[in-house]
Amino acid sequence: MAEGAAAARRTGLAAPRRTALGRRPKAVLFDIDGTLVDSNYLHVDAWMRGLEQAGHPAPAWRVHRSIGMDSEALLDDLLPEGAGQEVRDRASGGHKSAYLDSTDRLRPLPGARELIDELRAAGTTVVLATSAPEDELRILMDVLGLDEGDVATTNADDVDTAKPHPGIIAVALERGGATAAESVMIGDAVWDVVAAGRAGVPALAVRSGGIGRDELAEAGARRVVDGVADLRAELLD
């Protein structure tokens, strides 16, 4: 490595950067909430409202820690043990209503759409692999300016249990026409990284969802950056 750098200095050429992947992926699987669209804190607020309506308020920090999980797993984490189905339905319904009322505040994260376009132009398959239900996925695609057919998609309705269970990742690989070794997962939550690891897919992580660098790295992320725009060289060079 040192010899290569020295040779580069002698010839005036920059030494090639060693990336976390070591090769260009055939398919890139993207989480959306907090990764491509700035939505996590809207979800935090919406879940807080839903839980309060269900009679079991939770502090914002605890709700934030659960964002990105399958909704049933999130409720397991935030509701008291033994909470009945009526309570769970009230919390979920309250979240849904509050979130849908706030979707006019959704914005793409910097560089998200541009990176998707560059990957597609380079022949890389893009798959949106989210724990959100299909109706929320459609809203997020509208925010990104994507139409059906632009990218492959999977969502919480495709599996019995979404992240951190690896089922979503397995469906995404199938729809992307790539193996785990040919792919990479990009996400903002520990649950994205854990789900990818369980499916054998290397993961890169972004901090735009509000989770710290150390936690994402400890979960298994090969690289942690501030946002998807910082992964352009990693995915395209």
Helices and strands as residue ranges (DSSP letters): H 2-11, E 27-30, H 40-53, H 60-66, H 71-78, H 85-100, G 103-105, H 112-121, E 125-129, H 134-144, E 152-154, G 156-158, H 167-176, G 180-182, E 183-187, H 190-198, E 203-206, H 213-219, E 223-225, G 228-231, H 232-236
